[in-house]
Amino acid sequence: MKIKRSRSNRILLGVCGGLADKFNMSAWTLRLLFIIFSFLGMGVPALIYLILAMIMPEDETKSIQEMFSEKIKGYEKSRKKQKREIKEAEKVFKDN
């Protein structure tokens, strides 16, 4: 399995979430380690994080939040269409 930036387990760019998924560990533990080593290592781990964010591809699977968002948009569109059809039907009945 290729390492990819996570879309569902992300705070900034999904690097720690993707690494955590790959190595089967907690993303929060990895994030904490990055923060600690960034302070101890004069920002070098932060630079490594940015480089990883640039070279790691993003996971193409949709997050649950994205799936729900698409469903809600679909429901809103169908609701608007139904309202439009009801108004058209009311107009036809009023004209007759």
Order of alpha helices (4+ residues) and beta strands (2+ residues): alpha-alpha-alpha-alpha
